[in-house]
Amino acid sequence: MQANDTIEVEDGTESPAGDRVQQAERAVICALLAGSEAWTEQEIARELGDGQTLAADAIAGLQRSGLVNVGKRGVWASRAARAMDELEV
């Protein structure tokens, strides 16, 4: 996907592809912060209602930002993300 690619969103308008990934990142971090268990990439993709690519992009972006950890048990919110959530920032 190129930086200037657009995607159609639910209301029929077009949105830059980066917006879609950012929305997915928000959904993923909110879901992870709502619980204490790790999620698999497949579970995240299913929750997003989209293919593996969007889930993988969202996870990678969150990991680069230090908001999630990825390991054998799956994907979970980092201590920093949980601390920010507790501060309600």
C-alpha positions, 0 to 999 in steps of 0.5 A: 500500500502506498502512502497516498492510497485511500480506502473506502470507509463505512459511510462511503467516503474515502479515507487515507489508508494511514487513518485506517491503521490509526483507527485499528491501533486505537481499537487494539490498545483499548481492547488490550487495556480492557483486560489482562490477557494477551491476545493472538494476532488472529483474535485481533484480526477477528475483532477488527473484522478485517484481514491479517494485514490490518491487524499486523500493521496495527500491532507493528505500529503499537510495538514501535511506539512501545505500547504493546509487547509481542511474544510467544503468548501473544500481544499484550499492553506494555507497562507504559501503556497501562500506566498512561491508562491509569493516569487517564491521559 
